[in-house]
Amino acid sequence: MAKILVVFPPNPVASSAHPSPGLRACAANAADPARRRTYHLVSTCSGGYDSNTAAALGAKLGCRLAITLGSARGGAADSGAPVAQALGLPLIEREWDGNASAGTEVEFLTPGTGGADAPLSLFEAELDGALLLTGYHGDKVWERTVPPNPVLKRGDPSGGSLTDFRLRVGFLHIPVPFIGARRHADIHAISNAEEMRAFSVGGGYDRPICRRLLEEAGVPRELVGRSKQAVAMIYSWSPKHLSPETRAGFEAFLREKGLLWQVRARLAAFQAAALMFRAVRKATKLAPPLERPLGGLRDRLDRHFRAYENSLYANLLFVWAVREAVASGALPREARPAQARARAS
């Protein structure tokens, strides 16, 4: 069982004006005593920009807790402890070893987005009754170099696998970058305005709005935006990411349907093609002259491989997870997706 590594005493950041009236209204609504159940603010934080910006905004509204993972995927340091300390937020830090119980894995697989948010299961007790603030989608909205897009084009399925876990535990979720995201052109203009130049550090990981909000909240510049890290661990990328119990159950399902070897072979082909996609994407990024001859191929590959969710393996893992959830009573039969019912029967 993961243990609490760091706890800072509360010291709420005071401010007479809040830069996000929408977030302030949500927090007030969640805490309204007229509700049958009230919710308190909890924020994620890390070594990057997005979740820390959510934490800085939450701190101004009386956020009572920050949660963080000590390490990113691959073992690189990603703790938000220094930022939480600068904001005066109590912090709980835990380590994700990439493993979860079979029941937890199924719960994060049933939404059909690969289970990337499973590390949040470490904080189940703290999330009960929480209004959780995250930085999902900040890479598209707050990054200075990303072209404006008013249609909320996602770069990944982050947050999508929280649904069943969130409903069972009992918390609300606000991915803060989505507030005002339809006005991305205005956000982009602000990010690139002359007044924001002092908060721009250049390069491919540059979010002046985040840096300004954090620095004006008292977070030293050197504590955030050190490097882009990833904590998501997508179960549907490969069988090696599944616990032994989940893998055994899923492969038994595939044998029952006579699909085990077909799925294994097609997954290997899918993974090889995904490697080609990454090579093409990297080539067009490092050598702009290749954009014209390879850009179209990159975009087609992007649509198919970026989320790693279009393989037969991923699709059947979702079907199996839904079947398991229904059989265990975790998911009501009437809530079962019609396509999944048909394919699993």
Buried (B, 14 or more C-beta within 10 A) or exposed (E): EBEEBBEBEEEBBEEEEBBBEEBBEBBEBBBEEEEEEEBBBBBBBBBBBBBBBBBBBBBBBBBBBBBBBBBBBEEEEBBBBBBBBBBBBBBBBBEBEEEBEBBBBBBBBBBBBBBBBBBBBBBEEBBEBBBBBBBBBBBBBBBBEBEEBEEEEBEBBBBBBBBBBBEEBEBBBBBBBBBEBBBBEEBBEBBEEEEBEEBBEEEEBBBBBBBBBBBEBEBEEEBBBBEEBBBBBBBBBBBEBBBEEBBEBBBEBBEEBEBBEBBBEBBEEBBEEBEEBEEBBEEBEEEEEBEEEBEEBBEEBBEBBBBBBBBBBBBBBBBBBBBBBBEEEBBEEEEBBEEBBEBBE
